[in-house]
Amino acid sequence: MKIMIVNNMRLASTMEMGNRIASTLRGQGLDILIDSSSADITSELFDAIIVLGGDGTMIRTARQYADR
């Protein structure tokens, strides 16, 4: 299973939390993609998304990946 983690780059706490979550999930054998709002990885396929941030991050993520 491949999981996308989306962080709000302006919030250091989400970057830190995203790295901890990614480490834990990788330890469980899952593949992790990290979208830090600056990377263009929209062509990657994934099974689930974890969004770390506020309303704006949730809305941007929903719009960007809705067709997945």
N, C-alpha and C positions, 0 to 999 in steps of 0.2 A: 504494500500500500504506500502511496506517495501523498504526503501532506504538505500543503503550502502554508507557511506562516507569514502573515502580513503585519509589518510593524509601521508605526508612525515615527519616522526618522527624527522628528522634532522633539520626541519624548524619549529621553535616555532610558527611562524605566521600562518602556516597551521593548527596546533593543535588548536590554539586560534579560528581561523575562523571556523574550523570544529565544535567546541563546540557551537559556536554561531548559526551556521546553524542548527545543531542538535536540539538545544533548540527551535528555531523558528519552525522547522518542527514538532517536538513533540507537540508543542502548537496548530498545525493545525490537530492533531490527527493521524499523520503518525508514523509508527514504524521505528526506526533508528538503523542501525548497524554501528559500527565504526571500521574500519580496519586501525590500526596505523602502518602498515608494520611489526608488530611483532606478532600480534595475528593470530592464526590459526582458522579462521572462514570460511574456504572455503566450508564447508558443509552446511552453512546457505543458504536459498533461499531468493532472493530479486527481486524487480521489476526494480530498476534503480540504477545507480552509480553516485556519485559526486566525482570527483578526484581533490584534492588540492595539488599542487606541480608542479614540472617541467616536462620536457620531459621524464625523467627516471621514474618518478612516473606513468605517463600516459602509458608508454610502459609496465612496470611491471604489472600494473592493467589490461591492455588489454590482456596480455599473461595469467595472472592468472585466469581471469574470462571469457575468450573468449567463453568457452563452455556453458555458462549460457544463 
